[in-house]
């Protein structure tokens, strides 16, 4: 089954972005609100939170779907391909929006 993962309501804070982008956003799946994503910009992981009922199982299932279905990626200098997790997919969407100036402060 194909899924369309997107983001909306991106808020980006350039001055707080140290090792990673400092942001918050709503993650969508097939254009429906799915969860929130937040990164403090200090190099840690993106935090995903359910929008309602505090059930993290759908987020875990979407992460596994990403690993199984999205194209692998590689880092310059490594001789292997890496899985595209939900975190990587969202980070790429955020980076693309930031480069295009499609965010609020």
Secondary structure, 3 states (H helix, E strand, C coil): CCCCEEEEEEEECHHHCCCCCEEEEEEEECCEEEEEEEEECCCCCCEEEECCCCCCHHHHHHHHHHHHHCCCECCCCCCCCECCCHHHHHHHHHHHHHHHCCCEC
